[in-house]
Amino acid sequence: MNAKTIWAALAVVACGTAWGPTALADDVGGESAGGDKPVVEKLLDIMLSSGQISRSQYDDLLEQSREEQVSGTAAVAAAADTAPAPVASAATDWTFKWSDGFNLARNDGAFQLKFGGRIMADAALVWLNDSLDQNLTALGIDPKDGSGVEFRRARIFFEGTVYERVFFKAEYEFANTGDGNTDFTDVYLGLKDLGPVRAVRVGHFKEPFLLAEMTSSKYITFMERGLNNVFFPGRNMGIMAEGSPLEKKLLWQAGVFYGTNEQGFAFNDWNEAQFDLAGRLVGTPLYADDGETVVHVGLAYIHQFRDGAPDNLRYRQRPEAHLAQYWLDTELFAATDSDILNLELAGVRGPFSAQAEVTANWQGVQGTKDATLWGMYAYVSWFLTGEHRPYELGYGRFGRVKPKANFNPTRGDWGAWEVAARYSYLDLDDNDLTGGRLWDVTLGVNWYLYPNLRLMFNYIHGDVDDRVSTNPTPPPATGGIEGAGNIFQMRAQIDF
């Protein structure tokens, strides 16, 4: 055998040794699981049959190859037994995805961030009868008998969780600010997962009151909430704790709030501060079929501390159309304090749902008799395409509707369709408060093209009476307001 042949054989053995612990893991000890010889042995067979090596050389090289393979495998096994366990590297991978909005999360769950916004573009046609038009005009008030458009809401937000237990949100409103400034909506931070207390938050956010208000404007059934939300204090600076025991079948919320403007600012003398104590208790005695069967009951209470200074409180309300004029108005009065109680009831049974709330306000008025004001609404809805209103168990509110089939006319899919009807009533007329009484009926159609895109159509008929103005303007006016009107409005809405 010449030198060239010997070097070729050595190369084969070297390759076999190098491949032993990995590529040849199945080859150790002879045939593989598939019944074939190892590659090294096949090469030696070829060299033997072609006369490049003798039988004795073949036997020697084959024995050496097998010994080195066994030795290499044993060395790898010994190294595996003695090597320390690998140390997990720090979790630094991030995932960015779309899930009803833009979401960024670290793979260990310690940091979760989300950003997005909402756009709601409205249009309305408002027809008033002669009586209501003339009464408002006589008081120097624009009756708003005509048509209009507006961005009802145009918001952006950034929210998230950091270090697993710290959460925050910053949301800003660019529509209907009135003063040309960007207003706060929700701007807060807090801690969560605190044992029996699910979360504590501090900042500028909604006081816990009214099911319709706790449900986001992105998910409410009608374009505007019921007439009784005139008693809702809105968003204020405060601190609130909440929990959801009994497998989330119970929700409690309690907080103290300081009255502020839309930028979360207020500063008052010691005897003029305006505080609210607010609490809400919600039970879900029935939750079944993944939320297709739900019964919700709730009770909320707010005590408002007011200083009795002149012109410190006012209740006024539109007929459930934001582009319409205020049809009821107590005008400014000196409030000393108030107690506001709200009862909630809602149910879902497949595509059918119903919801109602009744609110009573026992209002203290300085220098005169206290007044009892109240309001309510009740409505029903039905999904023609079989969806249901999704209830967020443990949060006491309703969430996002997701069509069974997204809008795709080429496949005959038209999204989800919902029809609804509501009756509302509000009484702001008692003793020296003469804000009037209003009832209205709203018929609605909602078209959900996608989970994040919805078109809404509302028709409202409203009737007002017993409103008497205490602030006549020149020319002298009788101050009485009564009459009726009809409104058709629509909305194009997207959130992301």
C-alpha positions in Angstrom: 0.0 0.0 0.0 1.5 3.3 -1.1 1.7 6.5 1.1 -1.2 8.1 -0.6 -3.4 5.2 0.3 -2.3 5.2 3.9 -3.0 8.9 4.3 -6.5 8.4 2.8 -7.2 5.7 5.3 -6.0 7.9 8.2 -8.3 10.7 6.9 -11.2 8.4 7.0 -10.4 7.4 10.6 -9.9 11.0 11.6 -13.3 11.9 10.1 -14.9 9.1 12.0 -13.3 10.2 15.2 -14.4 13.8 14.7 -18.0 12.8 13.9 -18.2 10.2 16.7 -20.2 12.0 19.4 -22.6 13.8 17.1 -23.2 12.6 13.6 -22.3 9.0 14.5 -24.2 8.7 17.7 -26.2 5.9 16.2 -23.2 4.2 14.7 -21.4 3.3 17.9 -21.3 -0.5 18.3 -21.9 -1.4 14.7 -25.1 -1.1 12.7 -27.5 1.9 13.2 -31.1 1.6 14.1 -31.9 1.6 10.4 -29.7 -1.5 9.8 -26.9 0.3 7.8 -23.1 0.2 8.6 -21.5 3.3 9.9 -20.0 5.6 7.2 -16.4 4.8 8.3 -17.0 1.1 7.8 -18.5 1.6 4.4 -15.5 3.5 3.3 -13.1 0.9 4.6 -15.2 -1.8 2.8 -14.8 0.2 -0.5 -11.0 0.5 0.0 -10.7 -3.2 0.8 -12.7 -4.3 -2.2 -10.7 -2.0 -4.5 -7.4 -3.4 -3.3 -6.2 -0.1 -1.7 -5.7 -1.8 1.7 -5.1 -5.4 2.8 -7.4 -7.5 5.0 -5.0 -7.1 8.0 -4.9 -3.3 7.4 -8.7 -3.3 7.2 -9.1 -5.1 10.5 -6.6 -2.9 12.3 -8.2 0.4 11.0 -11.7 -0.9 11.8 -10.8 -1.9 15.3 -9.0 1.5 15.9 -12.0 3.4 14.5 -14.5 1.6 16.8 -12.2 2.1 19.9 -11.9 5.9 19.2 -15.7 6.2 18.7 -16.4 4.5 22.0 -13.8 6.6 23.7 -15.2 9.8 22.3 -18.8 8.9 23.3 -17.6 8.1 26.8 -15.8 11.4 27.1 -18.9 13.3 26.0 -21.0 11.4 28.5 -18.5 12.1 31.3 -18.4 15.8 30.5 -22.2 15.9 30.5 -22.2 14.3 34.0 -19.6 16.7 35.5 -20.5 19.9 33.7 -22.5 22.5 35.8 -26.1 23.1 34.8 -26.4 26.0 32.4 -27.4 29.3 34.0 -30.6 30.8 32.6 -29.8 34.0 30.9 -31.7 37.2 31.8 -35.0 37.4 30.0 -34.5 40.1 27.4 -36.6 38.9 24.5 -39.6 41.1 23.6 -42.7 40.3 21.6 -44.6 42.9 19.6 -48.0 41.9 18.4 -51.5 43.0 17.6 -54.3 41.9 20.0 -57.1 44.3 19.8 -54.4 47.0 19.9 -50.6 47.3 19.8 -48.9 45.2 22.5 -45.3 44.9 23.5 -44.3 42.4 26.2 -41.1 40.9 27.6 -41.1 37.1 27.5 -40.9 36.7 31.4 -44.1 38.8 31.8 -42.4 41.4 34.0 -43.0 44.2 31.5 -46.2 44.6 29.4 -46.9 47.7 27.4 -49.7 48.8 25.2 -50.5 52.0 23.2 -53.3 53.1 21.0 -56.3 55.3 20.9 -59.9 55.8 19.7 -61.6 58.0 17.1 -65.4 58.7 17.1 -66.7 60.9 14.3 -70.4 62.0 14.8 -73.1 63.6 12.7 -76.6 64.7 13.8 -79.8 66.1 12.5 -81.9 67.9 15.2 -85.6 69.0 14.7 -87.3 70.9 17.5 -91.0 71.7 17.7 -92.0 75.4 17.8 -92.6 75.5 21.5 -89.2 74.2 22.5 -87.4 76.3 19.8 -89.2 79.5 20.9 -88.7 78.9 24.7 -85.0 78.4 24.4 -84.6 81.4 22.1 -86.5 83.6 24.5 -83.9 82.9 27.2 -81.1 83.8 24.8 -80.1 80.2 24.4 -79.2 78.8 21.0 -81.8 76.0 20.5 -79.5 74.1 18.1 -82.3 73.3 15.7 -80.4 72.1 12.7 -77.5 69.8 11.9 -73.9 69.4 13.0 -70.8 67.2 13.0 -68.0 66.7 15.6 -65.3 64.4 16.8 -67.0 63.1 19.9 -63.8 61.5 21.1 -60.2 61.5 19.7 -57.8 60.0 22.3 -54.4 58.4 22.5 -53.1 56.4 25.4 -50.1 54.5 26.7 -50.5 51.9 29.5 -48.7 49.0 30.9 -47.3 46.9 33.7 -43.7 47.2 34.9 -41.9 44.9 37.5 -45.0 42.7 37.4 -47.0 44.7 40.0 -46.7 48.3 39.0 -49.3 49.5 36.5 -50.0 52.8 34.8 -52.0 54.6 32.2 -51.8 58.0 30.5 -54.7 58.9 28.1 -55.3 62.3 26.6 -58.4 63.8 24.8 -58.1 66.0 21.8 -61.8 66.4 21.0 -64.4 68.8 22.5 -62.0 70.3 25.0 -63.7 73.7 24.6 -60.7 75.7 25.9 -58.4 74.5 23.1 -56.2 72.5 25.6 -55.6 68.8 25.6 -57.5 67.3 28.6 -56.7 64.4 30.7 -59.0 61.4 30.8 -57.3 58.5 32.7 -53.9 59.4 34.1 -52.9 57.1 37.0 -50.5 54.6 38.5 -50.9 51.8 41.0 -49.9 48.5 42.5 -51.7 45.2 41.9 -51.7 41.6 43.3 -51.7 42.7 46.9 -53.4 39.6 48.3 -57.2 40.3 49.0 -56.7 43.7 47.5 -56.4 43.3 43.8 -55.2 46.8 43.1 -54.7 50.2 44.5 -54.5 53.2 42.1 -53.9 56.9 42.5 -54.3 59.6 39.9 -57.1 61.0 37.7 -59.8 58.5 36.8 -63.5 57.8 37.0 -65.2 57.5 40.4 -66.7 54.0 40.7 -70.4 54.8 39.9 -72.8 53.7 37.2 -72.5 50.5 35.1 -72.9 52.6 32.0 -69.9 54.7 33.0 -67.7 51.8 34.1 -68.3 50.3 30.6 -65.9 52.0 28.2 -67.4 54.4 25.6 -65.9 52.0 23.0 -68.4 49.3 24.1 -71.6 51.0 25.2 -74.7 50.0 23.2 -75.9 53.6 22.3 -74.0 56.6 21.2 -74.6 58.3 24.6 -75.3 57.0 28.0 -78.7 57.3 29.8 -80.1 60.6 31.2 -79.2 59.7 34.8 -75.5 60.0 34.1 -76.0 63.7 34.9 -75.3 62.7 38.5 -72.0 61.0 37.6 -69.1 63.1 39.1 -66.8 62.2 36.3 -63.1 61.8 36.6 -61.3 63.4 39.6 -58.0 63.1 41.4 -58.2 60.3 44.0 -57.0 57.0 45.4 -59.1 53.8 45.1 -58.7 50.2 46.2 -60.6 47.3 44.7 -60.9 43.5 45.0 -62.7 40.6 43.3 -63.2 37.7 45.7 -65.4 34.6 45.4 -63.8 33.6 42.1 -64.5 37.0 40.7 -68.2 36.7 41.4 -68.0 39.7 43.7 -66.4 43.1 43.0 -65.8 45.9 45.6 -64.4 49.3 44.9 -63.8 52.2 47.4 -62.1 55.5 47.1 -61.7 59.1 48.1 -61.6 61.9 45.4 -60.8 65.6 45.2 -62.7 67.6 42.7 -60.5 68.9 39.9 -60.7 70.4 36.4 -60.0 68.4 33.2 -56.2 68.8 33.7 -56.4 67.2 37.1 -55.7 70.5 38.9 -57.4 72.1 41.9 -56.4 74.4 44.8 -58.9 75.7 47.4 -59.0 77.4 50.7 -59.3 75.2 53.8 -63.1 75.6 53.9 -63.7 75.2 50.2 -62.3 71.9 49.3 -64.7 69.5 47.6 -64.3 65.8 48.5 -66.2 62.7 47.4 -66.3 59.4 49.2 -67.3 56.7 46.7 -68.0 53.0 46.8 -69.4 50.3 44.5 -70.4 46.7 45.2 -71.2 44.3 42.3 -72.3 40.7 42.3 -72.5 38.2 39.5 -74.8 35.5 40.8 -74.9 33.8 37.4 -72.1 33.5 34.9 -72.2 30.5 32.6 -71.6 29.3 29.0 -68.5 31.4 28.7 -70.4 34.6 29.3 -73.5 33.8 27.2 -75.6 33.7 30.3 -75.0 36.4 32.9 -76.9 38.1 35.7 -75.3 41.3 37.1 -76.5 43.3 40.1 -74.8 46.3 41.6 -75.1 49.1 44.2 -73.0 52.3 44.3 -73.0 55.2 46.7 -71.2 58.6 46.7 -71.3 61.3 49.5 -70.2 64.7 48.2 -68.8 67.2 50.7 -69.6 70.8 49.5 -69.0 74.0 51.3 -72.3 75.7 50.6 -70.7 78.6 48.7 -72.9 80.3 46.1 -72.9 78.9 42.6 -70.9 75.8 43.3 -73.0 73.1 41.6 -75.1 72.7 38.5 -77.0 69.8 36.9 -77.8 70.0 33.2 -78.6 67.4 30.6 -79.0 66.9 26.8 -81.5 64.4 25.3 -78.8 61.7 24.8 -77.3 63.5 21.8 -74.1 65.4 22.4 -74.7 67.8 19.5 -78.1 68.8 20.9 -78.6 71.7 23.3 -79.1 71.2 27.1 -82.8 70.8 27.5 -82.7 70.6 31.3 -80.7 72.9 33.6 -80.9 73.6 37.3 -78.5 76.6 36.8 -75.9 77.2 39.5 -76.9 76.9 43.1 -75.3 76.7 46.6 -74.9 73.0 47.4 -73.9 72.0 50.9 -73.6 68.2 50.3 -75.3 65.4 48.5 -75.9 61.7 48.8 -76.2 59.8 45.5 -77.3 56.2 45.3 -77.4 54.0 42.2 -78.9 50.5 41.6 -77.6 48.4 38.7 -79.2 45.4 37.0 -78.1 43.7 33.8 -78.5 40.3 32.1 -77.3 38.4 29.1 -79.0 35.3 27.5 -77.3 34.5 24.3 -77.9 37.3 21.7 -80.4 39.0 24.1 -79.4 41.4 26.8 -81.1 43.9 29.1 -79.7 46.6 31.3 -81.3 49.2 33.7 -80.1 51.7 36.3 -81.9 53.9 38.8 -80.2 56.9 40.4 -81.4 59.0 43.3 -79.8 62.2 44.5 -80.6 63.8 47.9 -79.3 67.3 47.4 -78.5 69.7 50.2 -79.1 73.3 49.2 -78.0 76.2 51.4 -80.7 78.6 52.6 -83.7 76.6 51.4 -85.2 73.1 51.4 -83.2 70.1 50.3 -84.2 68.6 47.0 -84.7 65.0 45.8 -83.6 64.5 42.2 -83.6 61.2 40.3 -83.3 59.5 36.9 -83.3 56.1 35.3 -83.0 54.2 32.0 -83.8 50.7 30.8 -83.0 49.1 27.5 -82.9 45.8 25.6 -80.7 44.7 22.7 -80.6 41.7 20.3 -77.8 40.5 18.0 -79.3 39.5 14.7 -76.2 37.6 13.8 -75.9 35.5 17.0 -73.2 37.2 19.0 -73.6 38.2 22.7 -72.5 41.1 24.8 -69.3 40.0 26.5 -69.2 40.5 30.3 -65.9 41.1 32.0 -66.2 39.0 35.1 -64.5 40.5 38.2 -64.7 44.1 36.7 -68.4 44.7 36.7 -68.7 46.0 33.2 -69.2 44.9 29.5 -66.4 44.6 26.9 -65.6 44.3 23.3 -68.0 42.6 20.8 -66.3 40.3 18.3 -68.2 39.4 15.2 -68.6 35.7 14.4 -67.4 36.6 10.9 -65.6 39.8 10.1 -66.8 42.0 7.2 -65.9 40.3 3.9 -68.6 40.8 1.2 -66.7 38.6 -1.3 -67.5 35.7 1.0 -70.9 36.9 2.1 -69.8 37.9 5.6 -71.2 41.2 6.9 -69.9 41.4 10.5 -72.3 41.6 13.5 -75.6 43.5 13.6 -77.3 44.6 16.8 -80.6 46.4 17.4 -81.6 48.1 20.7 -84.3 50.2 22.3 -84.1 52.4 25.4 -86.3 54.5 27.6 -84.8 57.2 29.9 -86.3 59.6 32.4 -84.7 62.5 34.4 -86.3 64.7 37.1 -84.4 67.8 38.1 -87.4 69.6 39.5 -88.0 69.7 43.3 -88.6 72.6 45.7 -86.4 75.5 44.7 -84.5 73.5 42.0 -86.5 73.9 38.8 -84.3 72.2 36.2 -87.2 70.5 34.6 -88.2 66.9 33.6 -87.3 65.0 30.5 -88.1 61.6 29.0 -86.9 60.2 25.8 -86.9 57.0 23.7 -83.8 55.9 21.7 -83.8 53.3 18.9 -80.3 52.1 17.9 -78.6 49.9 15.2 -75.0 48.9 15.6 -72.9 47.4 12.8 -69.7 45.8 14.0 -67.6 45.3 10.8 -64.6 44.1 12.8 -63.8 43.9 16.6 -62.3 47.4 16.4 -64.6 49.1 13.8 -68.2 50.0 14.4 -70.9 52.1 12.8 -73.8 53.3 15.0 -77.2 54.8 14.1 -79.5 56.3 16.8 -83.0 57.9 16.6 -84.1 59.9 19.7 -87.5 61.4 20.5 -87.5 63.5 23.6 -90.0 65.6 25.5 -89.2 68.2 28.2 -91.4 70.2 30.6 -91.5 72.0 33.9 -88.2 73.8 33.4 -88.2 77.3 34.8 -85.3 79.6 34.4 -84.2 81.6 37.5 -81.9 83.8 35.4 -84.0 85.7 32.8 -82.2 87.7 30.2 -83.2 90.8 28.2 -85.7 90.9 26.7 -87.7 89.7 29.7 -88.6 86.0 29.5 -91.3 84.0 31.2 -88.6 81.4 32.0 -90.8 78.4 31.2 -89.4 75.7 28.8 -91.4 72.9 27.4 -91.6 71.1 24.1 -90.3 68.1 22.1 -87.7 67.2 19.5 -86.5 64.5 17.2 -82.9 63.6 16.6 -81.1 61.3 14.1 -77.4 60.8 14.7 -74.7 58.4 13.5 -71.1 57.6 14.4 -68.1 56.0 12.8 -65.8 54.5 15.5 -62.5 52.8 15.5 -60.1 52.0 18.4 -56.7 50.6 18.3 
